[in-house]
Amino acid sequence: MDRSDVAFAGVAGQVELLRRGDVTSRELTQISLDRIAALDRRLNAFNAVYEERALAEADAADRRRRDGDRAPLLGVPIAIKDEVDIAGEVTSRGTGAFDTPATADAEVVRRLREAGAVIVGKTTMPELGLWPFTESVTWGVTRNPWDVERTPGGSSGGSAAAVAAGLVPAALAVDGAGSIRIPAACCGLFGLKPERERVPRAPHDADEAHWICVGTVTRSVLDTAIVLDVMARPDTGFEAAARRQPGRLRIGVSDRFPPPTRGRLTDDVRAALQRTADALRGLGHDVVERHLPFHPEHVAVIVGLMLRGIHDFVDEVERPHRLERRTRAIARPGRFISERALERLVAGEHAMTERVGALFEDVDVLLTPMMSEPAAPAQAMEGRGAVATWMWETRWVPFNVLWNATGQPAASVPAGFSAGGLPLAVQLVGRHHDEATLLSLSAQLEAAHPWADRRPSVS
């Protein structure tokens, strides 16, 4: 294998290369660092690269392997989204409003290190992760490897761009309203938002933001499953789930926009949804049309909780005067949501979750669009205000945030390419605590219609 093939081997492939002794961790890490140096000037996927430290960690991984250690990620390079603590580094969260370095690794980073992963750097995100594109005054514009005039999505856009371009085989991502799934869809990757609290957020869980889930973006379903087994609580068995057949499932499909959002699916997106439904039928599943029991009163619950959450995020920053004007503007309405109103919203969220969950008494999985169109142009909202940006994103990516509110697992699954060569994707949503079915079903789709063999132009 040449260096490019090694870079695109994915987590599972690199683990196997290391196991066989075909490559060392130092060699893998050097390939990753060399590709970052060569390609990231066009992508801006990283805001920090730890070259010397990463090579030292790779050497330590090689010593561990020689001593008989067989940790699941031993020697594999991985990147961390810059809203997750790395000891001694400032967790910028896409802004210049933080100054204090983290005192310790976040729990998920500790688990990755324990499993042998080599941390090569931190990836870019929009300010406080608020937008479905990755652009900020502090870190600049992050671009899509399939077309540098397009966004890689957000808020885990740096992570997605890095994996899609073969800079790392996996990158940590975080999803509060679609921020794993949207970048995965924009960049032709698999992205699973796990069940709420499946992966520990400590110490970041002090904010009690229960919509937020930690996960990863990868080139294949198996790669995600391997990393998720490391990050999640013990005895999850996700790798085994990705390697087995799902059995015959009843799958509901819906192409409707959640009320009161308005928009239109492009022809490419609609065709991708239909192709996926047909593929699932061809694999023996029972595919039926179903629509979400989602009602207008649910909108007030979701919007209210989102605005209060944004206000609380902004309230945490060390240097609020450094925030972008759009960030400060979107945070203002949340201050009018009192603690009593917040209690009512949370109660409404519980009722909504039960009502939406009733759908899964009839179906095992729900199939929906991921976005109304493929990756949007980069800088499409540059200079626009908070309200204009909010309205724009509700037309583009309205299909994701509901599953953060309910806490269910949901995945973005590649579904071909548009006429212009941009990745397309669909969303699969599972029952509570049933990531295993989503992994098995997604792996079955991947085996029938492989996607990981295609590489973007910037690679």
N, C-alpha and C positions, 0 to 999 in steps of 0.2 A: 504494500500500500504506500502511495506517496503521501506527503504531509497533508495535502488537501483532503484526501480520502480519510486519513486519520482524524482530521478536525471534524469531519461530517459523519463519523462513525456513531455519534450519539453516546449517551451514558452507557447503555448496555454493550455497545460495540467497544468502547474504550475500556470498560471493565474487563471484557474478554481479552483484549489485546494485552492488558497488564497482567492478567492471570497467566496467559501463555508465555509471557516474557518477551513478546514481540516489540514492546516499547516500555520505557521506564516512565515513572511519573515526571521526572525532570524533563524528559523529552516531550511528553504531552504538554506540560506547562509551558515550555519554551515555544512550542508550536502556537499555543494560545496567545502568549505574549507577543510573538512575532506578528500574528494576524491582527491583533489589536493595533500594534504600531503601524501596520501597513494600511489597514482599512478604516480604522475608527475616525480618522480625520474627515472622512466622507459621511460618517453616520452619527458621530457624537453620542454613542451608546454608553460610554463610561465617563464619569466625572472624577474617578480616582482609580489608578492602577498600582498595585503593590508588587512591583517586579521583584525586588530583592527578597521581600518576605515570602512571596509565592514560591520562588525557587528554593528557599530554605525549607518551606513546608513540603515541597515536592521531594527534596532529599530525605526529609524525615519520613515521608510515606514510603520511599524506597527502602529505607532501613527497616521500617515496620514489616514490610513484605518479606524481606530477607530473613527476618526473625520469625516468620510463620504467621503473621497477622493476616487475616482474611476479611477485614472490615468491608462492608458492601460498597463503599465509594472510595476505597483506599487509592489515592493518587489521582483522582479525577478532578480537573479544574472546574470551578463553579463561580458564578458572579452573584452578588448580593444587591438587591434593590436598596436604594439609599433612603429608605425609611425604617431600616432594620439595623439595630446597633451592632457595631464591631468595636471591640475594646480599643480605646485610644483614638478613635476617629470621630469627627463630628457627623452626626446623623442629620444631614441637611434637609431631608424631606423636600428636595427640589427648590429650596429657598436660601437666601442669605440671612435669614432671620434667626438662625441658631449659631451659637459660638462654642458651646461647652462640649468637649469630647465625651463619648460614652465611657463609663467606668468599667464595663464588662460586656462580653458578647451577649446578645439576645439568646434566649433558650434555643431557638431554632438554629442559630449559627453554631452554638455549642454542640448540638446534636450532629450537624453536618461535619464539624471538625472531628468529633468522636468517631464518626463513620469513615474518616480518612479523606474527606474532600479538601481540596486545595483552593483557598479563597484568592482569586486573582484581582478583584477590584469591585467597585460599587457602580451601579448603573443609574442612569438619569431617569428623572420623573418630572411631571409638572409640579408647580408650587402646591405643596401639601396634598398632592395626589387628587386635585379637584376636577381635572378635566380629562376627556377621552383622547387627548393628544399630548405629546411630550415636548413641551416648549416652556421656557421660563426666562425671565430676565437674568437670573443668576447663571444658568447653565446653557442657555441658548436653545437651538432647535435640533431635536433628534430626528433622524430621517430613516425612511423605510428602505431596506436593502433591495427590495424588488423594484423600487422606483424612488429615487432620492427626492423627487418632487412631491412625494406623498408622506403622510404621517405613519409611524409604526403603531399608532394608537396610544392609549394611556389608561391608567397612569403608569403601568409597568412597561412603557414603550422602550426604554433603554434595554431592559432585560430581553424583550422580544427581538429587537434589532440585533443584539449580540448573539443570540442563539441562531436566528435565521441566517446570519452571515457566517456562521461557523467559527465565531470567536471563542465561544465556550459551548459545551454540549448541553448545559442546563443553567438556568438562572432563577434565583429566588424572585417571586412576584407576590403581590398583595392585592386583594380584591375587596373593595368596599361598595362598589356599584357597577362592577363589570371590568375591573382593572387588571384582571388576569385574562379574561376571555376576549375582551376587545383587542388588545395587542396581539394575542395569539391569532385571532381571526385576520387582522391586518397583515400579519407576517407569515401566514401559512404554517402555523405551529399548532400543537395540541396544548390546550390550557384548561385545567380542571380547577374550578373553585370548590374546595372540599366542603363537607358539612361544617357548620359553625362549631368552633372550638375543637375541631379535629386536630389541628396543629396549634401548639401553644404560641401565644403572642407575647408572653412575658419578656421584658418588662413593660411592653407597650400596651398591655391589657389594662393598665391603671386607668385609661380613659373610658373604660366600660363601653366602648363602641362595638356593640355586638354584631354589627353587619360585617365587620372586617375579618377576612380569612387569609391566612398565609398559604401559599402554594408555590407552584413553579411553572415555567414554560419550557417545553422541550420539543424535539422534532418528532418524537413517536410516543404512542400510548405507553409502551413498556418503560420507556425512560422516565415518564412521569410517575408511574407506579413504583419503580425502584426508589426514586428520591422521596416519594410520599411515605413509603414504608419507614424510611429513616426519620423523617420529620414528625410523623404522627405518633400517636400513643402506641404502646406495644401491641403485638399480635393482631395487626390490621390485615395482613395477607393480601395487600394490593398487587404485588408482583404476581402472585399466583392467580389472582382474578384476571389480570391482563393476559395471562397465558391460557385461560380456559374459555370454552364456548359459553355464551350466555344462556343457551336454551331458547325456546320459543317465547317471545315476549309480545305483549299487547302495547302498541306504541300509538299514542295520540299525536296528531300533527295539526298545528295551527299557524296560519300566516297573518293573523290579525294584529294590528297595533293595539297595545293596551290603552283603554280609554283614560284620559281624553286626548292622548297624543294623536297626531295626524301625520301621515306621510305615505310614501309609496315605495314599494320594493322595486328596484331596478329589474329589468328583464333577466340579467345575469343572476341576481340573487334569487329571484323566484324560480328560475330553472334549476339552480343548485339545490334548493329546498325540495323541488319535485324529484330530481334525480336521486337525492338521498332517500326520500320516501319509497321510490321504486326499488332502490338497492336493498332497502330493509325488507320489502315484500319478497324480493328475489332470494333473500337469505332465510326466508321462512317465517318471518314475523307477521303478526296481524296488525296492520296499519290502518287506523281509523281517524276520521276527522273529529277533533275535539277543540273546544274553545275554553279559555280560562274563565272560571267564575269570578271575574274581577270586576268590581263595581266602582262607580265614580267616588263613593265615599272613601275607598281605599287610597285614592290619590292624595287626599288631605293628610292621611296618616303617613304615607311615604314621604311626601314633600316636607311635612312638618318635622319629621324625625331627621331628614337629611339636612334641613336648614339649621336645626338645633345642633346637630353634630358638627357642621362646618363652623358654626359659631364657637363651639367648644374647642375645636382644633386650633382656631386662630387665637383663642384665649390662652393657649399653652405656649405660644412662641416667645422667645427671649427678647427679640427686637421687632415688635410689631410694626414700627415705622418703616422697616425695610420691605414689608410685603408689597406685592403688586396691587395697584388700585382695584383691579378686577377681583382679587381675593378679598380685599377689605369690603368691597361692595356686596359680594355674595354672602359674606358673614353677617352683615347687619341685621337682616330680618330675624335671625335665630335668637337675638337677644330679647325679642318680644314673646318668646315661648317660655312661659314660667315653669317651675317645677311641677305645679299642679297640672298644667296643660300637658307637660311631658308625660306624666302618669297616665293621663287619658289617651294620649297617642300610643303609648306602649300597650295599654289595654286593647286599643283598636287594632294594633299590630297582631296581638294574639288571636283576636277574632278573625282577622283577615287570613292569618296563617291556617287556621282550622278550615275556613271556607275554601281556600285555594287547595289545601291538602286533600279535600274530599274528591278532587279530580283523580287522585292517585289510588283511590279505591277501585277505579274503573280501568286505569292504565298503569303499566309498569314504568314507562318513560314517556316524556313529552318532547316532541321535536318542534322547534321554532326557528325562525331566522335568527342570526346573530346580530346583523346590522342591516339597514335598509339599502346600503350600497357598500362597495369595497372601500378600502382605505381612502380617506378624504385627503384633499391637497394639504400639504404642510403649510402652516401659517395662514390657513383659511380664516381664522378668528383673530389674527394679530391686530391689536388696537381696538378690538370690539369690547363692549362692556359686558357686565355679568349677565344681564337679562338676555341680551342678544345671543350670547354664547350658550346659555341655558336652553333657550328655545331651539337653537340650531342642533344641539346634541340630542334633544328629545325627539327630533325627526330622524336622526341618524342611528342612535343606539338606545331605543326605548325598551328593549326586550330583556334587559339584564338585571336591573336593580331589584325587581320583585323577589328574586331568589336570594338576594342578600337579606331582605326583610324577613322572608320565611325561614332562612337558614339552610335550605336544601342544597345538596350538591348539584352543580351544573357545569357543563363542559362545552368548550368551543372545539369543533371537530372540522378539520379541513375538508372542503367539498369542491375541489377543482379550481379553475381560474377563469377570470372574466375575459371578454373579448380583447381587452387591453393588456392582458397578462398579469393582472393583480389577483392575489389569493382570494378565494371565496370560502365561506364557512357556514355551518349550521350550529345550533345550540341543542344539546341534549340535557334534559333536566330529570333528575331521579327522585325517588322517595327519600325521606329523611334517613340518614345514616347508611345510604346505599350507594356509595361511590363504587363498590365492587361491580354492580350491574353496569354502571356507566363505563367503567374501564373495560369490562368484557365486551360490551356492545361496540364501543369505539374501536377496540382492537380488531373485532370482526370486520367492521367497515374498512379499517386500514388494510387488513389482509386482502379484502376483495378489491379495493381501489387504492393502492399505495400512493402516498404523497411525499414521503421523506426523500425520495431519490432526486427530486427537482431542487436546484440551487438558484438563489437569486443572482441578479446581475452584479451586485456588490458582494462578492464572495471569493 
